[in-house]
């Protein structure tokens, strides 16, 4: 017997996941107290059940204590196992000390989740220096790939695309999508200075002026890199690009920034609830769930 | 060799603590990223040192990940021990399931801190159903009492006081202060419905109309209880009271609410930085630190 709970802002995806399975729908309340403390209240029986919690981990600091309270409490109530479904997994970027004295938060956060959950399922985690989830997660970690869903969306919606990766980190991922749709691709180089300032070098792209540029990235956060890239592509004479992000984090005014940069359209997967969600991952997530 | 770090808003108390000891002052940066993640950066060597972190735990959800990152990182860098000095300790009030399905957050939070720190020092934690810190903390927990510092302040500043405890939970504590200053005291009864709505029953207080009422509580948060009490006392013909809180949490508009309720003065200990801080705890904290 399995039961799925979801934290606020994850209800739409939860509904879709439930439509594909026999899982029971769990009910939960989140309580935020005026003094900055919080609590959860689990309204469905979990005894002798496999419990799943759907909670995307954008803004993870706001959710960490609630995750802890949830996991411990369903165990108190006799859950057989607790699986975290975090379509977007936070704290994957600080995978080394960029400056002396910093915490390697990707590792510490992984230990925190591993200590409290029995299994984690996520979509395209930002693996860079860590080559796999098992380097930092001690619990089984299931990775769902968004590539096929993105491929399907591009084939259905865009004719004559050229895929563009915003930096070297996206190379392998963008080339995989490009090969599946038999489209050309370009990977740009990014020079980052500080959290926010980003320069982009755009190679010779004139030969793709007849194509529809499709910018692909795993995370769109402040969107500065992508917005700069859009401007460079436009200056190089390309058509207004389609921007696709797996994870629509959109920190600060990132969404406004990108919308005003000269894009044709912004599209994201539904790992984080956002009005740009066009690419549904629920089927892919359920396949992985049922596989194990 | 010992070194003291402090999180933002704890610098004033840190400065006072340092003035009483030979402890080294540690330097740390806190970084909050636009996407809701955070990190710390430790700028002082901690290898082979006993590390102390001063961080009052009002608004604990905002600080929990930073505490985790700090504790793990100083251990990475070879700290001999990590002691958390949390003059105000959050999550002490949910010490049972008030409703079915809730997390007992006091216990879970205690385990979280116990897993990451070697020792904790706090001031008058809100112990109610838990009779001692050791019921929920598995690490050594040192409790500093504010009573003596409050006694000294009342003796120095108020003539002919009558002490008033706002509810039964404060009974033992208010009676202790009252006995030390040889003043009379009254303990009221509180009827709470929900987070915010509070009714107060005020017994016959007319006989103290010549006294200066001193309302004492451990935590002043939304201040609704205390503000209601002030109004009741005023209606009963008492002088405008002095309100003393150990911990000036002042959630939401609590401070404004209390100021406008008809008080003479609001005074707090410096466990949480606030403009009402008049009663210094640093000497008491240092005594406990040096004792161990």
Contacts between the chains, C-beta under 8 A, distances in Angstrom:
chain1	res1	chain2	res2	distance
A	33	B	195	6.3
A	33	B	251	7.6
A	34	B	195	6.7
A	34	B	196	7.5
A	34	B	221	6.7
A	34	B	222	5.2
A	34	B	251	3.8
A	34	B	252	4.7
A	34	B	254	7.8
A	35	B	58	6.6
A	35	B	59	7.1
A	35	B	90	7.6
A	35	B	221	4.8
A	35	B	222	7.6
A	35	B	249	5.2
A	35	B	251	4.1
A	36	B	58	6.4
A	36	B	59	3.1
A	36	B	60	6.6
A	36	B	61	5.9
A	36	B	62	6.3
A	36	B	90	7.6
A	36	B	251	7.1
A	37	B	59	8.0
A	37	B	60	6.2
A	37	B	61	6.8
A	37	B	90	5.8
A	37	B	91	5.9
A	37	B	93	7.8
A	37	B	94	7.7
A	37	B	105	7.0
A	38	B	61	5.7
A	38	B	105	7.8
A	39	B	94	6.1
A	39	B	102	5.7
A	39	B	103	5.6
A	39	B	105	5.5
A	40	B	102	7.2
A	40	B	103	5.5
A	41	B	99	6.1
A	41	B	101	4.6
A	41	B	102	4.9
A	42	B	101	4.1
A	42	B	102	7.9
A	43	B	101	5.6
A	58	B	35	6.6
A	58	B	36	6.5
A	59	B	35	7.1
A	59	B	36	3.1
A	59	B	37	8.0
A	60	B	36	6.6
A	60	B	37	6.2
A	60	B	65	7.2
A	61	B	36	5.9
A	61	B	37	6.8
A	61	B	38	5.7
A	61	B	61	7.5
A	61	B	62	6.9
A	61	B	64	7.6
A	61	B	65	4.9
A	62	B	36	6.3
A	62	B	61	6.9
A	64	B	61	7.6
A	64	B	64	5.8
A	64	B	65	5.4
A	65	B	60	7.2
A	65	B	61	4.9
A	65	B	64	5.4
A	65	B	105	7.9
A	65	B	109	7.5
A	68	B	108	6.0
A	68	B	112	6.4
A	69	B	103	3.7
A	69	B	105	5.9
A	69	B	108	5.8
A	70	B	103	7.4
A	72	B	103	6.5
A	72	B	108	4.9
A	72	B	111	7.9
A	73	B	101	7.5
A	73	B	102	7.4
A	73	B	103	4.3
A	73	B	104	7.9
A	73	B	108	7.8
A	76	B	104	7.9
A	77	B	101	7.7
A	90	B	35	7.6
A	90	B	36	7.6
A	90	B	37	5.8
A	91	B	37	5.9
A	93	B	37	7.8
A	94	B	37	7.6
A	94	B	39	6.1
A	99	B	41	6.1
A	100	B	41	8.0
A	101	B	41	4.6
A	101	B	42	4.1
A	101	B	43	5.6
A	101	B	73	7.5
A	101	B	77	7.8
A	102	B	39	5.7
A	102	B	40	7.2
A	102	B	41	4.9
A	102	B	42	7.9
A	102	B	73	7.4
A	103	B	39	5.6
A	103	B	40	5.6
A	103	B	69	3.7
A	103	B	70	7.4
A	103	B	72	6.5
A	103	B	73	4.3
A	104	B	73	7.9
A	104	B	76	7.9
A	105	B	37	7.0
A	105	B	38	7.9
A	105	B	39	5.5
A	105	B	65	7.9
A	105	B	69	5.9
A	108	B	68	6.0
A	108	B	69	5.8
A	108	B	72	4.9
A	108	B	73	7.8
A	109	B	65	7.5
A	111	B	72	7.9
A	112	B	68	6.3
A	115	B	115	7.6
A	195	B	33	6.4
A	195	B	34	6.8
A	196	B	34	7.5
A	221	B	34	6.7
A	221	B	35	4.8
A	222	B	34	5.3
A	222	B	35	7.6
A	249	B	35	5.2
A	251	B	33	7.6
A	251	B	34	3.8
A	251	B	35	4.1
A	251	B	36	7.2
A	252	B	34	4.7
A	254	B	34	7.8
